[in-house]
Amino acid sequence: MISIKNSIISDLKNIIAGEVINTPESITEFSQDFGRIIKKKPLSIVRPQSSQDVAQVIEYAVHNDLTVCPRAGGYSLGGQCLNQDGIILDMRSLNRIHEINPDQLYFQADAGASWRKVVESSMLHSLIPPVLTNFIDVTVGGTHAAGGIGVSSFRYGTQADNCLELEVVTGDGEIIWCNPKENSELFNHVLCGYGQFGIITQVRHKLQLHRPYTRTYYLTYDNLDALLKDKQTLTSENRIDYLLSVPSPALELFSKAKSKPLIQWFYVLQITIEVDELNANNNDEKILADLNYYRRTYTEDTSYGDFVLPALGMNLPENTVHPWVDLIIPESQAKTYIETALSRLPAVLDCGNTLIGSFCLPLHTTKIPMFCRPNEDTIGLGIYPIIPEFQLQPVLSELKYLTDLALECGGKRYLSGWVDFDLQQWRSQFGNYWSKVNEIKHKYDPKGIFNSGFFKYESVL
C-alpha cells in the first residue's frame, strides 16, 4: 500500500505545476472539516496553480480509480469537503481576482478567492455582491457549490442565483465555460451541486452599487405570529435591504412535573437599510410603519464598510463539535414548526449559548434546480450548536428528528450543514427532481470520481 501511495504521489508531482503534499500533518489537517464530526483520511493534497492542473489531476484520477474532492477553507459541517483514500484539491492556491468591472457590474475571480477579498476590492468602486453570507471568509467557489444564503437573500436569492458564468472542470478533465445560455445544463447543476458534477475553478458574478451608510433597527417581539406577519410584510414590500431574526430565551424555569426547562422565547428582528447620509430620522416612520413589534430596542448607524465587513471569527475551542443545520420550511407551516423546534431544543441544548437564526426566502428569488426548497415562500431556521463532543449524540438525535419533521411538512434542508441522509431522505429532499440528479451525475461524472460519499445515488436508474 505504501509503495502504491508513493507511486501516486510521484506521478502527480510529474504531471502538474502545483504542489503535492502528503505529510502526516497535512493529512491530519485535511481529514476533518469545520463540523468536526466526520473524519476521512485523504491519500494526498494537491495545491493546483491553474485550471489545467485541476484537469490533469482529474484525468489521472479517472485512469487510476481514485476520487477527487475540492476544498478551500474547509467550512463544511458534514464531511462535504472530505475524502477517504483519494485526492483533495486545496483550492486556496487559486485565489486571484481577475477583474472588477464597474461598467458591466460583475467581478471575475478564482474559486479559492475569499468573499472578503472580493468585497474589499469591489468596495473601492462602491460596488458589492448582492448577497453575502454572514461569515465572509468562505470562498467564492465553495458558496457557489453550496448556494450561499445571507441577510439579503429575501431580495436576491442565493449567491448561486447571482452567478453569471462559471469555469468548470468536468469528470473527464474537460475545462468548460458555462452560463445560462451556453452549456446551461452543466451550469445549472454545478451551482449548488457540492462538487458532485464538476469542479468550479473560476466564477463571474453580479455586482451592484451600495450606499455609503446603513441604519439597523433592532426590534423585539414577544409573539411569533406578529414576527412572521411583519417579516412577510417587509419582504413583500421591499422596504428594507437586509433582514435577520434571532429567537432568544428570555426566561428559564424548571418544571419537576415535566423534568425539562420551560423557556419564554422572545424574538429579535434585525432590519437594515442603506442610506446616503446619517441623520436623526432616516425615514424611521416609513420603515417601521404598521409593524407589530413589542419594543424598538436599539438603532445603530454605521458606515457601509463596518456593516458588511464585521470582525466575525470562526476560531472556536478545539474540544467542541458543530452539528449545525439550516431547515427551510414552507411559510404555511413555519409557525407550528418553529414553535415545535423551540419547545424541544432546551431538553438537549443550552439555548442561552446556542445561536439560532431565521431568514426569509420568497419563492421568486431562487431558480437554481439543485437548491432544494418548498414550492412556496419559505422561512429558514438555523440551529448552530457549539458543544463538547460527549454531548454530540443526543443533539444529533434531536436534529435528526427535526429534519424528519421538516421533510414531512414539505420542508427541505440547506445541505451545507451536518447531513446524515439515507437514500429515502435524499429522495424526499429532491422530490420529483431526484431522477434528474442521478441522470446528471451519471452524465458528467460517469466514473464517480467526484463521489465523496456525501450524496447517496441510486445504483440503478
C-alpha positions as CSV (number, residue, x, y, z in Angstrom):
1,M,0.0,0.0,0.0
2,I,2.8,2.4,0.9
3,S,4.6,1.7,-2.4
4,I,1.3,2.4,-4.4
5,K,0.8,5.6,-2.4
6,N,4.3,6.7,-3.1
7,S,3.9,6.0,-6.8
8,I,0.7,8.1,-6.9
9,I,2.4,11.0,-5.2
10,S,5.3,10.8,-7.6
11,D,3.0,10.6,-10.6
12,L,1.1,13.7,-9.5
13,K,4.2,15.7,-9.0
14,N,5.3,14.8,-12.5
15,I,2.1,15.9,-14.2
16,I,1.2,19.2,-12.6
17,A,2.9,22.5,-11.9
18,G,1.3,22.9,-8.5
19,E,2.3,21.4,-5.1
20,V,1.6,17.8,-4.0
21,I,1.6,17.2,-0.2
22,N,1.2,14.1,1.9
23,T,3.0,14.9,5.2
24,P,1.3,13.5,8.3
25,E,0.5,17.0,9.5
26,S,-1.2,17.9,6.2
27,I,-3.2,14.7,6.1
28,T,-4.4,15.2,9.6
29,E,-5.4,18.8,8.8
30,F,-7.4,17.8,5.8
31,S,-9.1,14.8,7.5
32,Q,-11.6,17.0,9.3
33,D,-13.8,19.9,8.4
34,F,-15.3,22.7,10.5
35,G,-18.1,20.5,11.8
36,R,-15.5,18.2,13.5
37,I,-18.0,15.3,13.3
38,I,-16.9,13.3,10.2
39,K,-13.3,12.2,9.7
40,K,-11.8,10.9,6.4
41,K,-8.2,10.4,5.6
42,P,-7.1,11.5,2.1
43,L,-4.2,10.0,0.2
44,S,-2.7,13.3,-0.8
45,I,-3.4,17.0,-1.1
46,V,-2.8,18.9,-4.3
47,R,-2.5,22.7,-4.5
48,P,-3.1,23.5,-8.2
49,Q,-1.6,26.5,-9.9
50,S,-4.2,26.6,-12.7
51,S,-7.4,25.1,-14.1
52,Q,-5.1,22.9,-16.2
53,D,-3.6,21.4,-13.0
54,V,-7.1,20.5,-11.9
55,A,-7.9,18.9,-15.2
56,Q,-4.7,16.9,-15.1
57,V,-5.5,15.6,-11.6
58,I,-9.0,14.6,-12.7
59,E,-7.7,12.7,-15.7
60,Y,-5.2,10.9,-13.6
61,A,-7.9,10.0,-11.0
62,V,-10.1,8.6,-13.7
63,H,-7.4,6.3,-15.0
64,N,-6.4,5.2,-11.6
65,D,-9.8,4.7,-9.9
66,L,-9.2,7.5,-7.4
67,T,-11.7,10.0,-6.1
68,V,-11.2,13.8,-6.1
69,C,-12.8,16.4,-3.8
70,P,-12.3,20.2,-3.9
71,R,-11.8,22.0,-0.6
72,A,-10.8,25.6,0.3
73,G,-11.4,26.9,3.9
74,G,-12.9,23.6,5.0
75,Y,-16.0,25.2,6.4
76,S,-18.4,22.4,5.6
77,L,-20.1,20.7,8.6
78,G,-21.0,17.2,7.4
79,G,-17.9,16.0,5.5
80,Q,-18.8,17.6,2.2
81,C,-15.2,18.6,1.6
82,L,-13.6,15.4,2.9
83,N,-12.2,12.4,1.0
84,Q,-11.2,8.9,2.1
85,D,-8.2,7.4,0.3
86,G,-8.4,9.9,-2.6
87,I,-7.1,13.3,-3.6
88,I,-8.1,16.7,-2.1
89,L,-7.7,19.8,-4.2
90,D,-6.7,22.6,-1.9
91,M,-8.4,25.4,-3.9
92,R,-7.0,28.2,-1.8
93,S,-4.0,28.2,-4.1
94,L,-6.3,29.5,-6.9
95,N,-7.3,32.9,-5.3
96,R,-6.8,35.6,-7.8
97,I,-9.4,38.3,-8.5
98,H,-9.2,38.6,-12.3
99,E,-11.5,41.6,-12.8
100,I,-13.8,44.1,-11.1
101,N,-15.9,45.6,-13.9
102,P,-17.7,48.7,-12.7
103,D,-19.4,49.3,-16.1
104,Q,-20.9,45.9,-16.6
105,L,-21.3,45.3,-12.8
106,Y,-19.5,42.0,-12.3
107,F,-16.4,40.5,-10.8
108,Q,-14.4,37.5,-12.0
109,A,-12.4,35.5,-9.6
110,D,-10.8,32.1,-8.9
111,A,-12.8,29.7,-6.9
112,G,-10.4,29.9,-4.0
113,A,-10.7,33.7,-3.5
114,S,-12.5,34.6,-0.3
115,W,-15.6,36.8,-0.4
116,R,-13.8,39.2,2.0
117,K,-11.1,39.7,-0.7
118,V,-13.9,40.3,-3.3
119,V,-15.7,42.8,-1.1
120,E,-12.5,44.7,-0.2
121,S,-11.8,45.0,-3.9
122,S,-15.3,45.8,-5.1
123,M,-15.9,48.4,-2.4
124,L,-13.2,50.5,-3.9
125,H,-15.7,51.1,-6.7
126,S,-18.7,51.4,-4.3
127,L,-19.8,48.0,-5.5
128,I,-20.9,44.9,-3.6
129,P,-22.2,41.4,-4.5
130,P,-26.0,41.3,-4.0
131,V,-25.8,38.5,-1.4
132,L,-23.1,37.8,1.2
133,T,-23.1,35.0,3.8
134,N,-22.8,36.0,7.5
135,F,-19.2,34.8,7.5
136,I,-17.4,36.2,4.5
137,D,-14.1,34.4,4.9
138,V,-15.6,31.5,3.0
139,T,-14.6,31.2,-0.7
140,V,-16.3,32.1,-3.9
141,G,-16.2,28.5,-5.3
142,G,-17.4,27.0,-2.0
143,T,-20.6,29.0,-1.6
144,H,-21.5,28.7,-5.3
145,A,-21.2,25.0,-4.9
146,A,-23.5,25.1,-1.8
147,G,-25.8,28.0,-2.6
148,G,-24.8,30.9,-0.3
149,I,-27.6,32.4,1.9
150,G,-27.4,35.8,3.6
151,V,-29.4,38.6,5.1
152,S,-30.3,40.0,1.6
153,S,-31.5,36.6,0.2
154,F,-35.1,37.7,0.6
155,R,-34.5,40.1,-2.2
156,Y,-31.8,38.5,-4.3
157,G,-31.9,34.7,-3.6
158,T,-28.8,32.7,-3.1
159,Q,-25.3,33.7,-4.2
160,A,-25.7,31.0,-6.9
161,D,-28.7,32.9,-8.2
162,N,-26.4,35.8,-8.9
163,C,-23.8,33.9,-10.8
164,L,-23.3,34.9,-14.4
165,E,-20.8,32.4,-15.6
166,L,-18.5,29.5,-14.4
167,E,-15.4,27.8,-15.5
168,V,-15.8,24.1,-14.6
169,V,-13.6,21.1,-14.9
170,T,-15.8,18.0,-15.7
171,G,-15.4,14.4,-14.7
172,D,-13.4,13.6,-17.8
173,G,-11.0,16.5,-17.3
174,E,-12.5,18.9,-19.8
175,I,-12.4,22.7,-19.0
176,I,-15.7,24.3,-19.9
177,W,-17.1,27.8,-19.5
178,C,-20.8,27.7,-18.9
179,N,-23.6,30.1,-18.3
180,P,-27.5,30.1,-18.5
181,K,-27.3,30.0,-22.3
182,E,-24.2,28.0,-23.2
183,N,-23.6,24.6,-21.5
184,S,-26.6,25.6,-19.4
185,E,-27.2,22.1,-18.1
186,L,-23.8,21.9,-16.5
187,F,-24.1,25.5,-15.2
188,N,-27.4,24.7,-13.5
189,H,-26.2,21.6,-11.8
190,V,-22.7,22.6,-10.7
191,L,-24.3,25.5,-8.9
192,C,-25.4,24.1,-5.5
193,G,-24.0,20.7,-6.7
194,Y,-21.4,20.3,-3.9
195,G,-18.7,19.3,-6.3
196,Q,-20.6,16.3,-7.5
197,F,-20.8,17.1,-11.2
198,G,-17.7,19.2,-11.8
199,I,-15.2,21.4,-10.0
200,I,-15.6,25.1,-10.2
201,T,-12.3,26.9,-10.9
202,Q,-13.5,30.4,-11.8
203,V,-16.6,32.5,-11.2
204,R,-18.2,35.6,-12.9
205,H,-20.7,37.1,-10.6
206,K,-23.0,40.1,-10.3
207,L,-22.1,43.4,-8.5
208,Q,-24.3,46.3,-7.6
209,L,-23.9,49.8,-6.2
210,H,-24.2,50.3,-2.5
211,R,-24.8,53.5,-0.5
212,P,-22.2,54.8,2.0
213,Y,-24.1,54.2,5.3
214,T,-26.5,51.8,6.9
215,R,-29.1,52.1,9.6
216,T,-30.1,49.0,11.6
217,Y,-33.2,48.6,13.7
218,Y,-33.3,46.0,16.5
219,L,-37.0,45.2,17.2
220,T,-38.1,42.8,19.9
221,Y,-41.2,40.6,19.6
222,D,-42.9,38.5,22.2
223,N,-45.3,37.0,19.7
224,L,-44.3,34.6,16.9
225,D,-47.4,35.4,14.8
226,A,-46.6,39.1,14.8
227,L,-43.0,38.4,13.9
228,L,-43.9,36.2,10.9
229,K,-46.5,38.6,9.7
230,D,-44.1,41.6,9.9
231,K,-41.4,39.6,8.1
232,Q,-43.9,38.8,5.3
233,T,-44.8,42.5,5.1
234,L,-41.2,43.7,5.0
235,T,-40.1,41.2,2.4
236,S,-43.1,41.5,0.1
237,E,-42.9,45.4,0.0
238,N,-39.1,45.5,-0.3
239,R,-38.9,48.5,2.1
240,I,-35.6,47.2,3.7
241,D,-32.3,45.9,2.4
242,Y,-31.3,43.3,4.9
243,L,-33.2,41.1,7.4
244,L,-32.4,38.6,10.1
245,S,-34.3,37.4,13.1
246,V,-33.0,35.6,16.2
247,P,-35.0,33.7,18.8
248,S,-33.8,34.5,22.3
249,P,-34.7,32.6,25.5
250,A,-35.5,35.3,28.0
251,L,-36.8,33.3,31.0
252,E,-35.9,29.8,32.1
253,L,-37.7,27.8,34.8
254,F,-37.6,24.2,35.7
255,S,-40.7,22.0,35.9
256,K,-40.5,19.0,38.2
257,A,-43.6,17.6,36.5
258,K,-42.1,17.7,33.1
259,S,-38.4,17.3,34.1
260,K,-37.3,19.8,31.5
261,P,-36.7,23.5,31.2
262,L,-39.5,25.9,30.4
263,I,-38.5,28.8,28.3
264,Q,-40.2,32.0,27.4
265,W,-39.0,32.9,23.9
266,F,-38.6,36.4,22.6
267,Y,-37.5,37.3,19.0
268,V,-35.1,40.0,17.9
269,L,-35.8,41.2,14.3
270,Q,-32.8,43.0,12.8
271,I,-33.7,45.1,9.7
272,T,-31.2,47.3,7.9
273,I,-31.5,49.9,5.2
274,E,-28.8,51.6,3.2
275,V,-28.7,55.4,3.3
276,D,-26.9,58.2,1.7
277,E,-26.3,60.2,4.9
278,L,-26.9,59.8,8.6
279,N,-29.5,61.9,10.4
280,A,-31.8,61.6,13.3
281,N,-34.7,60.0,11.5
282,N,-33.8,58.5,8.1
283,N,-37.4,57.7,7.3
284,D,-37.9,55.8,10.5
285,E,-41.7,56.2,10.5
286,K,-41.9,54.9,6.9
287,I,-39.7,51.9,7.6
288,L,-41.4,50.9,10.8
289,A,-45.0,51.8,9.8
290,D,-47.6,49.1,10.6
291,L,-45.1,46.7,12.3
292,N,-46.3,44.9,15.4
293,Y,-43.1,44.7,17.5
294,Y,-43.2,44.7,21.3
295,R,-40.3,47.1,21.6
296,R,-37.9,49.0,19.5
297,T,-34.8,48.1,21.4
298,Y,-31.9,49.8,19.6
299,T,-30.9,51.6,16.4
300,E,-27.4,51.6,15.0
301,D,-25.9,53.8,12.3
302,T,-22.6,52.7,10.7
303,S,-20.6,53.1,7.6
304,Y,-21.4,50.6,5.0
305,G,-17.9,49.0,5.4
306,D,-18.4,48.5,9.1
307,F,-21.7,46.8,8.4
308,V,-20.6,44.5,5.6
309,L,-17.1,43.6,6.9
310,P,-17.8,42.5,10.5
311,A,-14.9,41.2,12.6
312,L,-16.6,37.8,12.9
313,G,-14.2,35.0,13.6
314,M,-14.6,31.2,13.5
315,N,-11.8,30.3,15.9
316,L,-13.9,28.0,18.2
317,P,-12.5,25.9,21.0
318,E,-10.6,22.8,19.9
319,N,-12.7,20.5,22.1
320,T,-16.0,21.3,20.5
321,V,-18.1,19.9,17.7
322,H,-20.5,21.8,15.5
323,P,-23.6,20.0,14.2
324,W,-25.1,23.0,12.5
325,V,-28.3,22.7,10.4
326,D,-30.4,25.0,8.4
327,L,-34.0,24.0,7.7
328,I,-36.1,25.6,5.0
329,I,-39.8,25.5,6.0
330,P,-42.9,26.3,3.9
331,E,-44.3,29.6,5.2
332,S,-47.7,28.0,5.8
333,Q,-46.1,25.5,8.2
334,A,-43.5,27.9,9.8
335,K,-45.3,28.9,13.0
336,T,-46.1,25.3,14.0
337,Y,-42.6,24.1,13.1
338,I,-40.7,26.8,14.8
339,E,-42.8,26.5,18.0
340,T,-42.2,22.7,18.0
341,A,-38.4,23.1,17.5
342,L,-38.1,25.8,20.2
343,S,-40.1,23.7,22.6
344,R,-37.8,20.7,22.1
345,L,-34.3,22.1,21.9
346,P,-33.9,23.1,25.6
347,A,-34.0,19.4,26.5
348,V,-30.7,18.8,24.7
349,L,-29.1,22.2,24.3
350,D,-28.2,25.2,26.4
351,C,-30.2,27.6,24.3
352,G,-28.8,30.6,26.0
353,N,-25.4,29.8,24.4
354,T,-26.7,28.3,21.1
355,L,-27.1,30.7,18.2
356,I,-30.5,30.2,16.4
357,G,-31.3,32.4,13.4
358,S,-34.2,32.7,11.0
359,F,-34.3,34.1,7.4
360,C,-36.8,34.5,4.6
361,L,-36.6,33.2,1.1
362,P,-39.6,34.1,-1.1
363,L,-40.3,31.7,-3.9
364,H,-39.5,34.0,-6.8
365,T,-35.9,34.7,-5.6
366,T,-34.2,31.4,-6.4
367,K,-34.3,29.4,-9.6
368,I,-31.3,27.0,-9.2
369,P,-32.7,23.5,-9.7
370,M,-30.1,21.9,-7.3
371,F,-31.2,24.3,-4.5
372,C,-34.0,22.3,-2.8
373,R,-36.9,24.4,-1.5
374,P,-40.6,24.1,-1.0
375,N,-42.9,25.3,-3.7
376,E,-44.0,28.4,-1.8
377,D,-42.4,31.3,0.2
378,T,-40.2,29.9,3.0
379,I,-38.9,30.7,6.4
380,G,-35.4,29.4,7.3
381,L,-34.5,28.2,10.7
382,G,-30.8,27.8,11.5
383,I,-29.6,25.9,14.6
384,Y,-25.9,26.3,15.4
385,P,-24.7,24.3,18.5
386,I,-21.1,24.6,19.7
387,I,-20.9,21.7,22.1
388,P,-18.4,19.3,23.8
389,E,-18.1,16.0,21.9
390,F,-19.7,14.0,24.7
391,Q,-23.0,15.9,24.1
392,L,-23.0,15.1,20.3
393,Q,-25.2,12.0,20.1
394,P,-28.3,13.4,21.9
395,V,-28.0,16.6,19.9
396,L,-27.7,14.7,16.6
397,S,-30.7,12.6,17.6
398,E,-32.8,15.7,18.1
399,L,-31.6,17.3,14.9
400,K,-32.5,14.1,13.0
401,Y,-36.0,14.3,14.5
402,L,-36.3,18.0,13.4
403,T,-35.0,17.1,9.9
404,D,-37.6,14.3,9.6
405,L,-40.3,16.7,10.8
406,A,-39.2,19.3,8.3
407,L,-39.3,16.8,5.4
408,E,-42.7,15.5,6.5
409,C,-44.2,19.0,6.4
410,G,-42.8,19.7,2.9
411,G,-39.6,21.4,4.1
412,K,-36.0,20.9,2.9
413,R,-32.5,21.1,4.3
414,Y,-29.8,23.5,3.2
415,L,-27.1,21.0,2.5
416,S,-24.1,22.9,3.7
417,G,-24.7,21.8,7.3
418,W,-24.5,18.4,9.1
419,V,-26.4,15.9,6.9
420,D,-26.9,12.2,7.5
421,F,-29.5,11.2,5.0
422,D,-30.4,7.7,3.9
423,L,-31.5,7.1,0.3
424,Q,-35.1,7.7,1.1
425,Q,-34.3,11.1,2.7
426,W,-32.3,12.0,-0.4
427,R,-35.4,11.2,-2.5
428,S,-37.6,13.3,-0.2
429,Q,-35.1,16.2,-0.3
430,F,-35.1,16.4,-4.1
431,G,-38.7,15.1,-4.7
432,N,-39.5,14.7,-8.4
433,Y,-36.1,16.1,-9.3
434,W,-34.2,13.1,-7.8
435,S,-34.2,11.1,-11.1
436,K,-32.7,14.1,-12.9
437,V,-30.0,14.5,-10.3
438,N,-29.0,10.8,-10.8
439,E,-29.1,11.3,-14.6
440,I,-26.8,14.4,-14.5
441,K,-24.4,12.6,-12.1
442,H,-24.0,9.7,-14.5
443,K,-23.7,12.0,-17.4
444,Y,-21.0,14.4,-16.1
445,D,-19.2,12.1,-13.7
446,P,-19.7,8.6,-15.1
447,K,-16.7,7.1,-13.2
448,G,-17.9,8.5,-9.9
449,I,-14.7,10.2,-9.1
450,F,-16.4,13.2,-7.5
451,N,-18.5,11.0,-5.2
452,S,-17.0,11.8,-1.8
453,G,-19.7,9.7,-0.1
454,F,-21.9,12.8,0.7
455,F,-24.7,12.1,-1.7
456,K,-26.2,8.5,-1.9
457,Y,-27.1,7.9,-5.5
458,E,-29.4,5.2,-7.0
459,S,-27.3,2.3,-8.2
460,V,-29.8,1.6,-11.0
461,L,-31.7,4.3,-12.8
